[in-house]
Amino acid sequence: MCTYTQTHTHHTHILLHLLVFILIVEAI
């Protein structure tokens, strides 16, 4: 369960970074 939570959090963290990157690109 701990491993699943860490993996899920890590995956969400990556998605957040992608969203921020897209927002920055769109802003430019």
C-alpha positions as a Python dict, from the first residue, in 0.01 Angstrom:
ca = {
    (1, 'M'): (0, 0, 0),
    (2, 'C'): (287, 233, 84),
    (3, 'T'): (452, 156, -250),
    (4, 'Y'): (125, 221, -434),
    (5, 'T'): (80, 556, -259),
    (6, 'Q'): (435, 664, -340),
    (7, 'T'): (394, 563, -704),
    (8, 'H'): (60, 741, -733),
    (9, 'T'): (201, 1056, -572),
    (10, 'H'): (505, 1045, -798),
    (11, 'H'): (286, 1004, -1107),
    (12, 'T'): (65, 1295, -999),
    (13, 'H'): (376, 1505, -936),
    (14, 'I'): (491, 1440, -1293),
    (15, 'L'): (149, 1532, -1431),
    (16, 'L'): (154, 1858, -1235),
    (17, 'H'): (495, 1942, -1379),
    (18, 'L'): (364, 1874, -1731),
    (19, 'L'): (63, 2099, -1671),
    (20, 'V'): (285, 2381, -1543),
    (21, 'F'): (517, 2336, -1842),
    (22, 'I'): (223, 2356, -2084),
    (23, 'L'): (88, 2668, -1911),
    (24, 'I'): (430, 2836, -1938),
    (25, 'V'): (458, 2746, -2308),
    (26, 'E'): (106, 2874, -2375),
    (27, 'A'): (187, 3196, -2186),
    (28, 'I'): (481, 3255, -2420),
}
